[in-house]
Amino acid sequence: MSDLSSLLINQTPDMGCRTLEMVTQSSFKGALSKTEAAWAEAVGFSGKKNTLCPLPGKEGAVDRILVGMGQSKPSETDPWWLASVVSKLEAGSYRVTGVTDAAVTAGAYGWCLEQYRFDRYLSDVEKKDRVLVLSADSDTHAVLHAVNGAALTRDLINTPTEHMGPADLQDAAEKLAETYGGQCGTIVGEDLLEENFPAVHAVGRAAGVGREPRLIDLTWGAASHPLITLVGKGVCFDTGGLDLKPAAGMRLMKKDMGGAAHVLGLARMIMGAKLKVRLRVLIPAVENAVSGNAYRPGDVIATRKGLSVEIGNTDAEGRLVLCDALALASEENPDLILDFATLTGAARTALGPDLPATFTNSDSLWEQLEASANADHDPLWRMPLWAPYDKLLDSEIADMNNIASSGQGGAITAALYLQRFVRDTVTWAHFDVFGWTPSAHPGRPVGGGAQGLRACFSMIENFISEKVGKSN
């Protein structure tokens, strides 16, 4: 999996590197000698945003490059402001002047992720590393934890299902646990029934030998620390089951394990930063396949919590596997549960691909999430757990249905379904993410996308601080 750690270093006194001098349209001429100003004018450089002007140095070598910022300097918290510049540079090391160290450190995130490439299947890969040199006292490690967490999430989503089935997802979790000193256990196949995970088993049983359903359980951290549990939807491919998707609807279904990819990316950030938490990551990993033993519309299946569920549609499988995992997570009464899932098309219809629909049973948790999302430029949007819609999940022959009787408010009713499996005493948030970037932006190529991870990481840091403060 991708590791972008080599793209950031801290400056040392004797380090030689090129300088990227950030200038605005109104100020850049004042920083130049007459010769340099004449050169800039000759090449048509005016300080327009994301334009470059290499300045000849001794013996004609370029060691200083003017970079236009347009009319104003970037925000000190914008992670993407440097990303547009990277692809225009040759391989080498660069330091940035003309803006604050805080702005450079923030922009380092986009600098690295602009160089992310999913090249596993490419036979000819050109390596062209541009290394950003931060000030000696900048927290390079903090940036890299976020960068590598996002890169892991992208890698997992981008990998085709042939190489990212339930067993492969298990391997990824086990490697992560091994790297950071955690433990990872897995319940596979028929053992899911013995261990009371009937919904996970029902959804995944049709995939066959070598693709058996499983529950992945990663743990890390000291028992004395606050317990935070991350739950991720790991549907490695979704045909829709017997309610089969059309071809166009199946095209991107390798990304239906995007929730699992998100929680593993967030776990990498948490463990890499050595946050003082007791972390648990639960991933129900399945393929929703078609076979003679596939679960059917109209079936009634059991769940870990003891609630029976009538199957209104086999393509609403994500909430079925998540409900068993959320029930398990709640049994420990953790301090916090966060679940991520590529759950509903309704969320995308409402908010588009960039805004994760966020549901929570705690106003105070949302206040922390919103503050972190705004500060980190990592957008989230709260959606309501609108209680009157809960009755839309009623069934005449079971405790509930897995789909609502109305097609309206689909993201809300899906979240209400999940809420039934979370204890009222547990603080919980559910993120309905797209997990995919459909059109390229600087630092965000078309393909797997990490959404809300930086906001959640910052929130967890604050959550821990408040939790520890109250206990002292």
Secondary structure, DSSP 8 states (H G I E B T S, - for coil): ----GGGEEE--TT---EEEEEE-TTTGGGGS-HHHHHHHHHTT----TT-EEEEE-GGG-EEEEEEE-TTS---TT-TTTTHHHHTTS-SEEEEEESS-HHHHHHHHHHHHHTT----TT-SS-----EEEEE-TTS-HHHHHHHHHHHHHHHHHHHS-GGGSSHHHHHHHHHHHHHHHT-EEEEEETTHHHHTT-HHHHHHHGGG-TTS--EEEEEEES-TTS-EEEEEE-EEEEE--TTS---HHHHTTGGGGGHHHHHHHHHHHHHHHTT-S-EEEEEEEEEEE--STT---TT-EE--TTS--EE-S-TT--HHHHHHHHHHHHHHT--SEEEEEE---HHHHHHHTTTS-EEEES-HHHHHHHHHHHHHTT---EE----GGGGGGG--SSSSEESS-SSSTTHHHHHHHHHHTTS-TTS-EEEEE---EESS-BTTB-SEE---SHHHHHHHHHHHHHHHHHHH-
